[in-house]
């Protein structure tokens, strides 16, 4: 399994849920998304054993490419799962940008392709295609980019995109892996053809298993195999009672009127994934534990990923085991505040997974000669 963290560029960070996305009003935190603070989160995630950090995209956050480029040099091993929208940049330029990032960062780029679920936001970027057409264009985009990365000379004329006699002079090494999410049939078809990792937002294991089955079947129809990941928040504590108390504290900072306004905005979303998140929380404060230690409260005040794993370190490890059993190999996680919660998960849950033989994080071993000891000692 691989575990990834999150860089809160969407309104800063803080001790409350930082909202925004999919039509929700941006609710900021007390810590601005500065280079020093985001670098502190990145370095901490790296030290704790996380594989990569997701940087979101949209009108409600800092630009993901520029942000990650600015902080990549502040870490050594951590990869960056950069979210970007195919409609906002040409396929040749995207292939070139990805190659530059990959080659200059030492192979630390992963790409999260976000087609865009809201017409109003897409129009802000100058994109006036409807949702189904955006997925068609995304498929053409990924076909061109992968062909360029393969070193091919590409001439392509599709319904939405065209390039002529295009050759990429510098190939990324290694090729960045493509992460892709989306719950609609059109999204699943694009994922089946082009994605290396299919990402789903956190739903109960049975619902995730059903979705994995659909994606896997479509990928097999195209002669492909892909991996699966899940996007979740986490509230891990030494005891279950402490974790649930923190979940209640997070929601206590929002009035019923604030929750109602956020929910009204999110119901206008055209995203199938967002619709499924709304079904999980029901728009009320009741029945938010939708599966043992899976809590839908985050989605009451935040667009996008709206569920959290809540419990003791062992209880969250149990839930991770359930997801692993149905085929989830990668976990993209976040928590409020992102710095402190990275440590709670990294120092609590990850060691529990190591004890169970389920995860083997990066262990730096240095050999030094200790004076007068007579032999080398490992530190």
Backbone torsions as a table, in degrees:
resi	resn	phi	psi	omega
1	UNK	NA	151.7	175.6
2	UNK	-122.0	141.9	179.1
3	UNK	-121.1	130.4	-179.8
4	UNK	-119.0	153.8	178.1
5	UNK	-111.6	-167.8	-170.6
6	UNK	-138.2	140.6	176.4
7	UNK	-104.3	115.0	-173.5
8	UNK	-79.9	79.6	-179.8
9	UNK	-94.1	3.9	-169.8
10	UNK	-92.1	2.0	-179.6
11	UNK	162.3	16.6	-177.3
12	UNK	87.5	-159.2	-175.0
13	UNK	-140.7	166.7	179.2
14	UNK	172.1	-170.7	-176.0
15	UNK	-93.5	19.1	173.5
16	UNK	-132.0	166.0	177.3
17	UNK	-66.4	124.7	177.2
18	UNK	-93.3	112.3	-172.2
19	UNK	-93.8	-179.3	179.0
20	UNK	132.9	162.5	177.9
21	UNK	92.6	148.2	177.8
22	UNK	55.5	38.6	175.7
23	UNK	91.7	-8.6	-179.6
24	UNK	-76.9	145.0	176.1
25	UNK	-66.6	136.5	-179.9
26	UNK	-70.1	124.0	175.0
27	UNK	-110.5	113.7	-174.2
28	UNK	-82.0	166.1	176.6
29	UNK	-108.2	179.7	-177.0
30	UNK	-83.6	-10.2	-178.5
31	UNK	-113.1	111.4	-178.8
32	UNK	-61.2	153.9	179.0
33	UNK	-80.4	67.4	-178.8
34	UNK	-87.4	160.4	176.7
35	UNK	-59.8	-45.3	178.7
36	UNK	-60.3	-42.7	-177.6
37	UNK	-71.9	-44.6	178.1
38	UNK	-62.9	-35.4	175.9
39	UNK	-64.8	-36.7	177.3
40	UNK	-63.5	-42.0	176.8
41	UNK	-63.9	-44.7	-178.8
42	UNK	-61.6	-45.7	179.9
43	UNK	-64.4	-39.3	179.3
44	UNK	-65.7	-44.5	178.4
45	UNK	-59.7	-40.9	178.5
46	UNK	-62.4	-46.4	-178.5
47	UNK	-65.3	-31.8	-177.3
48	UNK	-79.6	-16.6	177.3
49	UNK	111.2	6.6	176.5
50	UNK	-69.0	146.5	-177.1
51	UNK	-77.5	-43.6	-174.0
52	UNK	-152.7	173.4	175.0
53	UNK	-130.0	129.5	178.1
54	UNK	-81.1	131.5	172.9
55	UNK	-111.4	118.7	-174.2
56	UNK	-73.8	169.3	178.0
57	UNK	-132.8	153.8	177.8
58	UNK	144.6	173.6	179.3
59	UNK	-70.8	-14.3	-174.2
60	UNK	-96.5	9.2	-178.6
61	UNK	-147.8	171.5	176.1
62	UNK	-66.1	154.6	178.4
63	UNK	-62.7	130.1	-172.7
64	UNK	-69.4	-40.9	-178.7
65	UNK	-61.5	-50.9	-176.3
66	UNK	-66.2	-42.5	-178.4
67	UNK	-60.6	-50.0	-177.2
68	UNK	-68.7	-34.3	177.4
69	UNK	-62.3	-36.8	-177.7
70	UNK	-72.7	-29.7	-175.7
71	UNK	-104.3	-6.1	-176.2
72	UNK	-61.1	-33.3	-177.7
73	UNK	-76.8	-6.9	179.2
74	UNK	-84.0	-6.2	176.1
75	UNK	-128.7	171.5	-175.9
76	UNK	-115.2	-41.3	-173.7
77	UNK	-111.0	-30.7	-173.2
78	UNK	-57.5	133.8	174.3
79	UNK	-90.8	164.0	-179.0
80	UNK	-124.1	119.2	177.7
81	UNK	-90.3	92.2	-171.4
82	UNK	-87.9	118.4	177.0
83	UNK	-83.7	136.4	176.8
84	UNK	-151.6	160.3	-175.3
85	UNK	-109.7	122.0	-176.9
86	UNK	-59.0	-30.0	-177.0
87	UNK	-72.8	-10.4	-175.0
88	UNK	-97.0	-4.3	-176.4
89	UNK	-152.2	148.9	-179.9
90	UNK	-70.4	152.1	-179.2
91	UNK	-62.2	-37.4	179.2
92	UNK	-65.0	-45.2	179.9
93	UNK	-64.0	-39.5	178.4
94	UNK	-63.1	-42.9	178.1
95	UNK	-62.4	-39.5	179.1
96	UNK	-69.0	-44.1	178.4
97	UNK	-60.2	-44.8	179.7
98	UNK	-63.2	-39.9	178.3
99	UNK	-63.8	-42.8	179.4
100	UNK	-62.9	-47.3	179.9
101	UNK	-60.3	-46.8	-177.2
102	UNK	-63.2	-45.7	-176.1
103	UNK	-72.7	-36.5	-177.8
104	UNK	-82.1	-20.7	179.3
105	UNK	-93.9	-3.0	-177.4
106	UNK	79.0	35.5	175.3
107	UNK	79.0	36.9	-174.3
108	UNK	-113.9	28.5	179.8
109	UNK	-108.6	132.5	166.4
110	UNK	-124.5	148.5	-175.9
111	UNK	-116.8	126.0	175.1
112	UNK	-105.1	104.2	-176.3
113	UNK	-83.4	120.4	-177.9
114	UNK	-115.7	111.0	-175.9
115	UNK	-70.0	-34.1	-179.7
116	UNK	103.2	118.4	-174.3
117	UNK	-103.0	-6.5	-174.4
118	UNK	-120.2	119.3	-179.3
119	UNK	-58.5	-43.5	-176.0
120	UNK	-60.9	-42.8	179.9
121	UNK	-70.1	-39.6	179.5
122	UNK	-60.8	-36.4	-179.2
123	UNK	-67.6	-27.2	174.7
124	UNK	-61.7	-30.7	179.0
125	UNK	-89.9	4.9	-179.4
126	UNK	83.3	18.2	-177.6
127	UNK	-107.5	114.5	-174.7
128	UNK	-112.6	15.4	174.4
129	UNK	-74.5	152.0	174.0
130	UNK	-80.2	175.9	-170.9
131	UNK	-60.9	-48.0	-178.5
132	UNK	-63.0	-39.2	178.5
133	UNK	-67.3	-32.8	177.2
134	UNK	-63.4	-39.0	178.0
135	UNK	-69.0	-36.0	175.7
136	UNK	-61.3	-46.5	179.0
137	UNK	-62.9	-38.1	179.8
138	UNK	-61.6	-41.0	177.1
139	UNK	-62.1	-42.9	177.0
140	UNK	-63.5	-42.3	-179.9
141	UNK	-58.2	-49.4	-177.6
142	UNK	-68.6	-33.6	175.1
143	UNK	-60.3	-46.3	-179.7
144	UNK	-64.6	-47.5	-177.1
145	UNK	-61.3	-47.0	-179.6
146	UNK	-64.2	-35.9	177.5
147	UNK	-65.4	-40.7	177.5
148	UNK	-65.2	-42.1	178.5
149	UNK	-64.0	-27.2	178.4
150	UNK	-76.4	-5.5	-179.7
151	UNK	87.3	10.3	-178.4
152	UNK	-76.0	154.3	167.8
153	UNK	-89.9	117.7	-165.6
154	UNK	-111.5	123.4	164.9
155	UNK	-122.0	120.6	-173.2
156	UNK	-144.2	133.7	173.5
157	UNK	-130.8	108.9	179.9
158	UNK	-109.5	-167.0	178.7
159	UNK	-69.4	-31.1	-173.3
160	UNK	-122.5	-26.2	-173.7
161	UNK	-130.1	152.7	177.1
162	UNK	-150.4	140.7	169.7
163	UNK	-136.4	155.4	-177.6
164	UNK	-133.4	124.1	174.8
165	UNK	52.2	44.5	-175.2
166	UNK	-91.2	130.5	177.9
167	UNK	-134.5	131.0	177.8
168	UNK	-89.8	121.7	-174.6
169	UNK	-73.8	-36.5	-179.6
170	UNK	-117.6	115.0	-177.8
171	UNK	-86.7	135.6	176.9
172	UNK	-66.8	140.0	-177.7
173	UNK	-135.8	113.1	-4.0
174	UNK	-75.7	170.0	177.6
175	UNK	-64.8	132.7	178.2
176	UNK	-64.4	140.0	175.8
177	UNK	-78.9	146.3	-178.4
178	UNK	-100.7	120.4	173.4
179	UNK	-103.3	139.3	-173.7
180	UNK	-148.8	137.0	178.1
181	UNK	-129.2	166.9	179.4
182	UNK	145.7	137.5	-174.2
183	UNK	-105.3	-10.8	-179.3
184	UNK	-75.5	159.6	176.6
185	UNK	-55.8	-38.6	179.9
186	UNK	-64.8	-39.6	179.3
187	UNK	-66.6	-43.0	-178.5
188	UNK	-64.1	-34.9	178.9
189	UNK	-66.6	-42.1	177.2
190	UNK	-63.7	-44.2	178.6
191	UNK	-59.3	-43.9	-177.8
192	UNK	-61.1	-34.2	-177.4
193	UNK	-84.3	-30.8	-165.8
194	UNK	-128.0	-22.6	-170.8
195	UNK	-79.9	148.0	167.7
196	UNK	-89.1	-36.6	179.9
197	UNK	-132.1	124.9	173.9
198	UNK	-92.9	125.8	-179.3
199	UNK	-105.3	134.5	173.1
200	UNK	-120.7	149.1	170.4
201	UNK	-72.8	159.0	-171.7
202	UNK	-69.1	112.7	173.0
203	UNK	-122.5	167.5	176.6
204	UNK	-55.0	148.7	-175.7
205	UNK	-51.0	-38.0	-178.8
206	UNK	-64.1	-41.1	179.1
207	UNK	-68.4	-38.4	178.1
208	UNK	-65.2	-40.8	179.7
209	UNK	-61.5	-40.3	178.9
210	UNK	-63.5	-41.8	-180.0
211	UNK	-67.8	-41.9	177.0
212	UNK	-57.3	-41.6	179.7
213	UNK	-60.5	-41.8	179.5
214	UNK	-66.2	-44.3	-178.8
215	UNK	-67.1	-42.7	-179.4
216	UNK	-62.3	-39.6	179.8
217	UNK	-65.4	-42.1	179.2
218	UNK	-67.5	-38.2	177.6
219	UNK	-63.5	-42.8	179.2
220	UNK	-61.3	-35.0	178.6
221	UNK	-63.9	-23.8	177.2
222	UNK	-100.0	10.8	178.6
223	UNK	71.5	29.6	-175.9
224	UNK	-125.6	157.4	169.6
225	UNK	-124.0	136.5	178.5
226	UNK	-130.1	162.5	177.6
227	UNK	-96.7	170.3	-175.1
228	UNK	-131.4	140.2	178.1
229	UNK	-134.9	168.6	-177.0
230	UNK	-137.9	142.4	-179.8
231	UNK	-106.2	117.5	-174.9
232	UNK	-141.4	157.0	164.8
233	UNK	-94.2	166.1	179.9
234	UNK	-141.2	138.2	172.8
235	UNK	-129.4	92.6	-176.2
236	UNK	-107.9	134.3	179.0
237	UNK	-140.4	172.1	179.1
238	UNK	-64.2	-33.6	178.9
239	UNK	-127.6	158.0	178.4
240	UNK	-63.4	-40.4	-178.8
241	UNK	-60.9	-41.4	178.5
242	UNK	-63.3	-39.9	-178.6
243	UNK	-66.0	-45.2	-179.4
244	UNK	-68.8	-32.5	175.5
245	UNK	-63.2	-38.5	177.7
246	UNK	-67.5	-39.0	177.3
247	UNK	-60.9	-43.5	178.6
248	UNK	-65.4	-37.4	179.4
249	UNK	-63.8	-40.9	-179.6
250	UNK	-59.2	-44.1	-179.0
251	UNK	-76.1	-25.3	-178.0
252	UNK	-64.9	-16.5	-178.8
253	UNK	-82.7	-2.0	179.9
254	UNK	-118.3	134.5	177.6
255	UNK	-77.8	163.0	176.8
256	UNK	-61.5	-33.0	179.0
257	UNK	-67.7	-40.7	177.3
258	UNK	-63.2	-42.9	178.5
259	UNK	-62.0	-42.9	-179.2
260	UNK	-62.0	-43.3	-179.9
261	UNK	-63.3	-43.6	178.2
262	UNK	-62.2	-45.2	-179.4
263	UNK	-63.1	-39.9	178.1
264	UNK	-60.4	-42.4	178.6
265	UNK	-65.8	-41.9	-177.0
266	UNK	-69.3	-27.1	178.4
267	UNK	-68.0	-16.4	177.2
268	UNK	-83.9	-6.0	-177.5
269	UNK	-63.7	144.4	175.7
270	UNK	-94.1	2.5	-177.6
271	UNK	-80.9	127.8	176.1
272	UNK	-65.6	-37.9	177.4
273	UNK	-63.1	-40.8	178.1
274	UNK	-64.8	-39.4	176.8
275	UNK	-59.3	-41.4	179.4
276	UNK	-66.7	-35.6	176.1
277	UNK	-63.5	-42.4	179.8
278	UNK	-64.3	-36.0	177.1
279	UNK	-63.8	-33.5	-178.0
280	UNK	-69.3	-39.9	-177.4
281	UNK	-91.9	-18.4	176.4
282	UNK	67.0	2.0	178.9
283	UNK	74.1	10.4	-178.4
284	UNK	-129.5	171.5	179.3
285	UNK	-87.8	2.6	-177.3
286	UNK	-99.1	146.1	172.7
287	UNK	62.7	38.0	-175.7
288	UNK	-83.1	-14.0	173.0
289	UNK	-84.9	97.3	-170.3
290	UNK	-89.3	-9.2	175.8
291	UNK	-161.3	150.6	-178.9
292	UNK	-48.1	115.8	177.3
293	UNK	71.1	17.7	171.3
294	UNK	-116.8	117.4	-168.6
295	UNK	-117.3	130.5	-176.2
296	UNK	-97.4	13.8	-175.4
297	UNK	-67.0	-31.6	-178.9
298	UNK	-59.0	-38.3	-177.0
299	UNK	-69.0	-9.0	175.3
300	UNK	-69.5	-28.4	-173.4
301	UNK	-127.9	7.8	-177.8
302	UNK	-140.5	136.3	172.8
303	UNK	-78.7	160.7	179.7
304	UNK	82.1	-143.0	-178.7
305	UNK	-56.1	123.3	-171.3
306	UNK	-127.4	13.1	-178.9
307	UNK	-122.6	153.8	-178.4
308	UNK	-134.6	144.9	167.9
309	UNK	-81.8	125.4	-175.5
310	UNK	-128.4	127.2	176.7
311	UNK	158.2	-171.8	174.0
312	UNK	-69.2	168.7	179.7
313	UNK	-57.9	-41.9	-179.1
314	UNK	-68.3	-37.9	-179.1
315	UNK	-68.1	-39.1	176.9
316	UNK	-68.7	-37.6	175.6
317	UNK	-61.4	-37.2	176.7
318	UNK	-60.4	-44.4	-179.3
319	UNK	-66.8	-39.1	176.2
320	UNK	-60.7	-40.2	176.5
321	UNK	-60.1	-39.4	179.1
322	UNK	-63.2	-42.8	178.3
323	UNK	-66.7	-40.7	179.4
324	UNK	-61.3	-35.9	-177.6
325	UNK	-65.6	-24.7	180.0
326	UNK	-98.3	2.5	172.8
327	UNK	116.9	2.9	177.4
328	UNK	-77.8	125.3	-179.1
329	UNK	-111.9	-20.3	-176.3
330	UNK	-129.8	138.8	-177.2
331	UNK	-123.6	119.4	178.1
332	UNK	-103.7	110.5	-166.4
333	UNK	-117.9	161.0	174.3
334	UNK	-157.9	168.0	179.2
335	UNK	-169.4	162.6	-175.0
336	UNK	-113.7	124.5	-10.5
337	UNK	-72.5	155.6	-173.2
338	UNK	-68.4	-29.6	179.0
339	UNK	-69.6	-53.5	-177.5
340	UNK	-66.0	-40.4	-177.9
341	UNK	-70.1	-27.9	174.0
342	UNK	-60.2	-41.8	179.0
343	UNK	-69.2	-39.7	-179.6
344	UNK	-61.7	-42.7	178.4
345	UNK	-73.9	-44.2	-175.2
346	UNK	-67.7	-33.6	-178.7
347	UNK	-97.6	-9.1	-179.9
348	UNK	-111.7	-56.1	-174.4
349	UNK	-80.6	-44.3	-177.7
350	UNK	-59.8	-43.5	175.9
351	UNK	-62.1	-33.2	176.7
352	UNK	-64.3	-39.3	177.5
353	UNK	-68.6	-34.1	175.4
354	UNK	-63.7	-44.6	-180.0
355	UNK	-60.6	-32.2	-179.9
356	UNK	-84.7	-2.1	-179.1
357	UNK	73.9	23.5	-175.6
358	UNK	-101.2	-14.6	-177.3
359	UNK	-148.4	142.9	177.7
360	UNK	-132.0	99.2	-176.6
361	UNK	-78.6	169.5	177.8
362	UNK	-67.3	125.2	-180.0
363	UNK	-118.1	116.8	178.3
364	UNK	-84.4	121.8	179.6
365	UNK	-115.6	124.7	-179.9
366	UNK	-121.1	136.3	177.7
367	UNK	-108.3	125.9	-179.0
368	UNK	-131.7	147.1	177.1
369	UNK	-86.5	122.6	179.5
370	UNK	-93.3	122.3	-179.3
371	UNK	-54.1	136.1	174.8
372	UNK	70.1	-0.5	-178.9
373	UNK	-80.5	-23.5	177.6
374	UNK	86.1	-7.9	177.6
375	UNK	-157.1	164.8	-179.8
376	UNK	-73.2	143.7	177.7
377	UNK	-119.9	140.3	178.3
378	UNK	-88.3	139.4	178.3
379	UNK	-133.8	NA	NA
